[in-house]
Amino acid sequence: MVLKDRIQALLKSKTALFFLISSLTYLFWFLLYDFYIKPHTMLDEKIITNIVFSTKKFLELFSHDVYYTIDDLNYQMVGIDGAHPVWIGGPCDGVAIMAIFIIFVGAYPGNQIHKLWFMPMGIILIHILNILRVSGLAAIALYAPEYLDFNHTYTFTLIVYGAVFALWMTWVNKFSQR
């Protein structure tokens, strides 16, 4: 009887419900992505191609000569002339972090109308941040290549995940039901 009461209390908890919905939705997304979207669509490739071209345009604003390759779907890269290029693979395209952002906002209580504009806005901001990240990595590859691995692994990961956390906290504090 005690276990049954605990389970019922847990299901009534908004926090537990949020984590349950988020976890199940993420599991569904993971399976859908790995078994259908990734092998049967060009989603990753299209996003990576957009990142490559957007990074190229952004770096050219600073008078850099930029080269890129998108011919091979497994070897898409962009770089500043005179430096090693930055390779952009599936894990670097931001799809997973966009999915996590949408799942968290979707699972958290809030006005559905606000979710309809907040989620796409968040995806766009994450994508722009990813373009800036790749641009920064290309600049580091030119000016300080010895710091490329560190900045890729730590600095930009912290910045991107910190920005997504800030977006989610904005949702929680400004737009969710209180």
C-alpha positions as CSV (number, residue, x, y, z in Angstrom):
1,M,0.0,0.0,0.0
2,V,2.9,2.4,0.8
3,L,4.4,1.9,-2.7
4,K,1.1,2.6,-4.4
5,D,0.7,5.8,-2.4
6,R,4.2,6.9,-3.3
7,I,3.6,6.2,-7.0
8,Q,0.3,8.2,-6.9
9,A,2.0,11.1,-5.1
10,L,4.9,11.0,-7.7
11,L,2.5,11.2,-10.6
12,K,0.7,14.2,-9.0
13,S,4.1,16.0,-8.7
14,K,4.5,18.6,-11.5
15,T,8.3,18.1,-11.4
16,A,8.1,14.4,-11.7
17,L,5.5,14.7,-14.5
18,F,7.8,17.1,-16.4
19,F,10.7,14.7,-16.1
20,L,8.5,11.7,-17.1
21,I,7.1,13.5,-20.2
22,S,10.6,14.9,-21.1
23,S,12.2,11.4,-20.8
24,L,9.6,9.6,-22.8
25,T,9.5,12.3,-25.5
26,Y,13.3,12.2,-25.7
27,L,13.3,8.4,-26.0
28,F,10.7,8.7,-28.8
29,W,12.8,11.4,-30.5
30,F,16.0,9.4,-30.2
31,L,14.5,6.3,-31.7
32,L,12.7,8.3,-34.5
33,Y,15.9,10.2,-35.3
34,D,18.3,7.2,-35.2
35,F,16.1,4.8,-37.1
36,Y,14.2,7.0,-39.5
37,I,15.2,10.6,-39.8
38,K,19.0,10.2,-40.0
39,P,19.1,7.2,-42.4
40,H,16.1,8.2,-44.6
41,T,16.2,12.0,-44.8
42,M,18.8,14.7,-45.6
43,L,18.0,16.7,-42.5
44,D,21.6,16.7,-41.1
45,E,23.2,17.4,-44.4
46,K,20.8,20.3,-45.2
47,I,21.5,21.9,-41.8
48,I,25.3,21.4,-42.2
49,T,25.2,22.9,-45.7
50,N,23.4,25.9,-44.3
51,I,26.0,26.2,-41.5
52,V,28.8,26.0,-44.1
53,F,27.4,28.7,-46.4
54,S,26.3,30.9,-43.5
55,T,29.7,30.6,-41.9
56,K,31.4,31.5,-45.2
57,K,29.2,34.6,-45.6
58,F,29.8,35.7,-42.0
59,L,33.6,35.2,-42.2
60,E,33.7,37.1,-45.6
61,L,32.2,40.1,-43.7
62,F,35.6,40.3,-42.0
63,S,37.5,40.2,-45.3
64,H,38.6,36.6,-45.0
65,D,39.1,34.4,-48.0
66,V,37.0,31.4,-47.2
67,Y,37.0,27.9,-48.7
68,Y,34.6,25.1,-48.1
69,T,33.6,21.6,-49.2
70,I,30.1,20.2,-49.2
71,D,30.5,17.7,-52.0
72,D,30.9,14.7,-49.8
73,L,28.1,14.4,-47.3
74,N,30.4,12.9,-44.7
75,Y,33.1,15.6,-45.2
76,Q,31.6,19.0,-45.1
77,M,34.0,21.7,-43.9
78,V,34.7,25.4,-44.0
79,G,37.9,27.3,-43.3
80,I,39.8,30.5,-43.7
81,D,42.4,30.5,-46.4
82,G,45.8,29.7,-44.8
83,A,44.4,27.5,-42.0
84,H,43.1,24.0,-41.6
85,P,39.3,23.8,-42.1
86,V,36.7,23.1,-39.5
87,W,34.9,19.8,-40.2
88,I,31.2,19.8,-39.4
89,G,29.7,16.4,-38.7
90,G,26.2,15.3,-37.7
91,P,26.8,15.7,-34.0
92,C,27.9,19.3,-34.6
93,D,24.8,20.5,-36.5
94,G,22.8,21.3,-33.4
95,V,19.9,19.0,-34.2
96,A,20.2,17.2,-30.8
97,I,20.3,20.3,-28.7
98,M,17.4,21.8,-30.7
99,A,15.4,18.7,-30.0
100,I,16.2,18.9,-26.3
101,F,15.2,22.5,-26.2
102,I,11.9,21.8,-27.9
103,I,11.2,18.8,-25.6
104,F,11.9,20.8,-22.4
105,V,9.8,23.7,-23.5
106,G,7.1,21.4,-24.8
107,A,7.0,19.4,-21.6
108,Y,7.0,22.3,-19.3
109,P,3.6,23.9,-18.6
110,G,2.8,27.1,-20.4
111,N,0.6,28.9,-22.8
112,Q,0.4,27.0,-26.1
113,I,0.3,30.2,-28.1
114,H,3.6,31.3,-26.6
115,K,5.1,27.9,-27.3
116,L,4.2,28.3,-31.0
117,W,6.6,31.3,-31.4
118,F,9.1,30.6,-28.6
119,M,10.2,27.2,-29.9
120,P,10.9,28.3,-33.5
121,M,12.6,31.4,-32.1
122,G,14.8,29.2,-29.9
123,I,15.7,27.0,-32.8
124,I,16.7,30.0,-34.9
125,L,18.8,31.4,-32.1
126,I,20.5,28.0,-31.5
127,H,21.3,27.7,-35.2
128,I,22.7,31.3,-35.4
129,L,24.8,30.5,-32.3
130,N,26.1,27.4,-34.0
131,I,27.1,29.4,-37.1
132,L,28.9,31.8,-34.8
133,R,30.5,28.9,-33.1
134,V,31.8,27.4,-36.3
135,S,33.0,30.9,-37.4
136,G,34.9,31.2,-34.1
137,L,36.5,27.8,-34.5
138,A,37.6,28.7,-38.1
139,A,39.1,31.9,-36.8
140,I,40.9,30.0,-34.0
141,A,42.2,27.5,-36.6
142,L,43.8,30.5,-38.4
143,Y,45.1,32.6,-35.5
144,A,45.7,30.1,-32.6
145,P,45.3,26.5,-33.9
146,E,46.8,25.1,-30.7
147,Y,43.7,26.2,-28.9
148,L,41.2,24.7,-31.3
149,D,40.5,21.4,-29.6
150,F,40.1,23.1,-26.2
151,N,37.7,25.7,-27.4
152,H,35.7,23.1,-29.4
153,T,35.4,20.8,-26.5
154,Y,35.0,23.2,-23.6
155,T,34.5,26.9,-24.4
156,F,31.9,26.6,-27.2
157,T,30.1,23.7,-25.5
158,L,29.7,25.7,-22.4
159,I,28.5,28.8,-24.4
160,V,26.0,26.8,-26.5
161,Y,24.6,24.8,-23.6
162,G,24.6,27.9,-21.4
163,A,22.6,29.8,-24.0
164,V,20.1,26.9,-24.3
165,F,19.8,26.8,-20.6
166,A,19.2,30.6,-20.5
167,L,16.5,30.2,-23.2
168,W,14.8,27.5,-21.2
169,M,15.0,29.5,-18.0
170,T,13.5,32.5,-19.9
171,W,10.6,30.1,-20.8
172,V,10.2,28.9,-17.2
173,N,10.4,32.4,-15.6
174,K,8.6,34.6,-18.2
175,F,6.2,32.5,-20.2
176,S,5.2,29.3,-18.3
177,Q,2.1,29.0,-16.2
178,R,2.9,29.9,-12.6
